[in-house]
């Protein structure tokens, strides 16, 4: 009997596998493809995702391979400077292509003891009170306590579980690829910048090893999503939009994406859960998709482990959907808005000019950027205390940073009084007696996903919070 089967070996699935292994959960990850993809769907990590990696002691390797970029122009490509004094130690975008992110997370999951099986496609599932039976394409089956579908926007798990995926189909489509260009970059760049003044879905930029990342609006929406574009498709669209095809040649990979916007009606059906693109798809504006999936996994992992290990409160697993569904709903909303602001028709361009003016106000700029980088998320824990429900920053303690205390994936009681207690939950909550000039409450209870579950100095109310989240 496997504890958890994860379908899908992208960043969300790999992150979830690593989280579960922190708690000794037996994980088998099934990936349909024989080899990791080389297609670059995402270009980097936002602040909250970098914090998540920091909280697990993984961030150094990502920072070593990535490139820091300023947080400017991330809302609908409106060029405004990054807001000052963002509430994070990572006030930048970490440029790192998706295949590298996926590789690093895979290495972590394997090192933690996850079992990864490639070339294994899920074709059927059934569940009962005790577990889930998963049928595979080779005719074999596996049995697990839980199944998590992290298998993308066309999720087989979602369909087999009978979960609806309402929303809107693609109305516009974009071609994306990596190839070489036939003119010097010094000549191509001014032309590219001139076209981008009006066409925000167009761009060309160096990508290393002589390659260039090319993005250009498609002529229409291809109904057959399995049909990949050709080099001639790129040339024709480049000429139509920019007046030249830039001499593109020698493509390394080519793909297309649309602006379809959908969200799973439910994130859970019995013992089956959804995460990442299986739960939500949206336009890539603002670079939020991969980050949203990583944060789904970070929220679900410790809760699922608690259920497997027998101490989860009765409704703990239900809080995954309750917390993450509204977050994704808000991302769908802001990406829809950004797509409208990037259209070239007079109406959207007029609204864009108004937004550009509004973003000159520091608070407006900060509000929109914090949406993109996900540092302003507050889960509703039913508390009037504004701190409760929010993610906590890397507070400076006498013994170092708070995030250093979170590597094991347990809860943290940060106690500046030294008078509080976690009771008999030492296997789930670490009692850290320390002080921080950055914390203006006596103590906080922090969940394994970095969100504050309680604040104060009263042992009785602390007991209520401990029982609520840690059994």
C-alpha positions, 0 to 999 in steps of 0.5 A, spaced: 500 500 500 503 506 497 501 512 501 500 517 496 501 517 488 502 523 485 500 523 477 505 528 473 512 530 474 512 537 473 514 542 478 508 542 482 508 534 483 516 534 484 515 539 490 509 535 493 513 529 493 519 532 496 514 535 501 511 529 503 518 525 504 519 530 509 514 527 513 516 519 511 510 518 507 511 513 501 510 517 495 510 514 488 510 519 482 507 517 475 510 521 469 507 519 462 513 522 459 519 518 458 524 524 459 523 531 462 520 536 457 525 541 454 520 546 452 520 553 457 513 554 459 515 558 465 521 563 466 522 564 473 520 564 480 517 570 484 518 572 491 513 567 495 516 561 491 523 563 493 521 564 500 518 557 500 524 554 497 528 558 503 523 555 508 526 548 506 533 549 505 533 549 498 534 556 495 541 556 495 542 552 489 536 556 485 539 562 487 546 560 484 543 558 477 538 563 476 539 571 475 535 576 479 531 581 475 528 587 477 520 587 479 518 592 473 513 591 468 510 585 471 503 587 470 500 587 463 507 589 461 506 596 464 513 599 465 513 602 472 519 601 477 519 596 482 515 598 488 520 600 494 520 596 501 516 590 499 515 585 505 520 580 502 527 579 502 527 577 495 524 583 492 526 581 485 524 575 480 529 570 479 530 568 472 530 560 471 527 556 465 522 551 467 526 545 465 532 547 470 527 548 476 524 542 474 530 538 474 532 541 481 526 539 484 526 532 481 533 532 484 530 534 491 525 529 491 529 523 489 534 525 495 528 525 499 526 518 497 521 519 493 520 513 487 519 516 480 516 512 475 517 515 468 513 512 462 507 511 466 500 514 464 494 513 468 488 511 465 483 509 470 481 510 477 476 508 483 476 509 490 473 507 496 473 508 504 480 505 504 484 508 498 484 509 491 486 504 485 490 507 479 490 503 473 496 504 468 496 504 461 500 498 461 495 494 464 497 494 471 494 497 477 497 501 484 493 502 490 494 508 495 491 511 500 491 518 496 492 520 489 494 527 487 493 529 480 498 534 478 498 532 471 496 539 467 491 543 464 488 536 460 488 532 467 486 525 466 486 525 474 481 530 474 477 527 468 477 520 471 474 523 478 469 527 475 471 534 477 468 539 472 473 545 469 468 551 468 471 557 464 472 560 458 476 557 452 482 561 448 480 567 444 487 569 442 493 564 441 501 566 442 507 562 438 513 561 443 519 558 441 527 558 441 531 559 435 536 562 432 536 569 428 539 571 422 541 578 423 545 581 429 542 582 435 544 590 435 540 590 429 534 586 431 533 589 438 531 596 436 526 594 431 523 589 437 523 594 442 519 599 437 514 593 435 513 592 443 511 599 444 504 597 441 504 589 441 505 587 448 505 579 446 511 580 442 518 579 444 525 577 442 531 576 446 537 572 447 537 566 451 544 563 451 548 559 446 546 563 440 539 562 441 533 567 442 526 566 445 521 568 440 514 570 442 509 572 437 501 573 436 498 567 432 494 568 427 488 565 430 486 559 435 488 552 433 482 547 435 487 541 435 492 543 441 496 537 439 498 541 433 505 544 434 507 550 430 512 550 424 518 555 423 514 557 417 508 559 422 513 563 426 516 567 420 509 569 417 507 571 424 513 575 425 512 579 418 505 580 419 507 583 426 514 586 425 515 587 418 520 582 418 522 575 420 528 576 423 531 571 419 529 566 424 532 559 423 534 552 427 529 552 432 530 548 438 523 547 440 516 551 438 510 551 442 503 555 442 499 557 448 492 560 449 489 565 454 484 559 456 481 561 463 479 555 467 478 553 474 476 546 477 470 546 481 473 542 486 480 541 488 478 534 492 473 528 490 474 523 496 481 521 496 483 524 490 486 531 490 488 536 484 494 541 484 497 546 479 495 546 472 490 540 473 486 545 478 487 552 474 489 554 467 490 562 465 494 566 461 501 566 462 501 574 464 505 576 470 509 569 470 504 566 475 502 559 473 508 555 475 509 559 482 501 558 483 502 550 483 508 550 487 505 554 492 499 549 492 504 543 493 506 547 499 499 548 502 497 541 501 503 537 502 504 537 510 496 536 511 496 530 506 502 527 511 498 529 517 492 525 514 497 519 512 501 519 519 494 519 523 494 526 527 490 530 522 484 534 525 478 531 521 477 537 516 484 539 515 484 536 508 478 540 506 482 547 508 486 545 502 481 547 497 478 552 502 485 556 502 487 555 495 481 555 491 480 563 492 487 564 491 487 561 484 481 565 483 484 571 484 490 569 479 485 568 474 481 575 475 488 579 474 490 575 468 484 576 465 485 583 466 492 583 464 490 580 457 485 586 456 490 591 457 495 588 452 490 588 446 491 593 441 484 596 439 483 603 441 478 601 447 483 597 451 489 601 449 485 607 453 484 603 459 491 601 459 493 609 459 489 610 465 492 604 468 499 607 467 497 613 470 494 610 476 500 606 477 504 612 478 501 612 485 506 608 489 501 604 493 497 602 487 503 599 484 505 596 490 498 593 490 498 590 483 505 587 484 504 584 491 498 580 487 503 578 482 509 575 487 503 573 492 506 576 498 500 579 500 496 573 501 492 572 507 488 565 508 481 566 512 482 563 519 476 567 522 481 571 526 480 579 527 488 579 528 491 582 521 497 578 522 493 571 523 492 568 516 498 571 513 505 568 511 511 570 515 517 573 513 524 571 515 524 574 521 531 575 524 532 571 531 538 571 535 540 564 533 539 566 525 533 567 521 526 564 522 526 560 515 532 556 518 528 553 523 523 551 518 527 546 514 524 540 517 517 542 515 514 542 522 510 547 525 513 553 529 511 556 536 516 562 536 515 564 543 518 570 545 516 569 553 519 563 554 512 561 558 508 557 553 508 550 551 506 546 545 504 540 549 505 533 547 506 535 539 513 535 539 513 531 533 509 536 529 511 543 532 518 545 534 518 550 540 523 556 539 524 560 544 527 566 541 526 574 540 526 578 534 525 586 533 521 585 527 515 581 531 511 586 535 507 580 538 509 576 544 509 569 540 506 566 534 504 559 531 506 558 524 504 552 520 509 548 516 507 552 510 509 559 513 502 562 515 501 564 522 495 560 525 495 564 532 498 570 535 498 572 542 501 570 549 495 566 552 496 558 553 489 557 553 487 560 546 494 557 543 491 550 545 485 551 541 490 553 535 494 547 536 488 543 536 485 546 530 492 545 526 496 540 529 491 535 532 
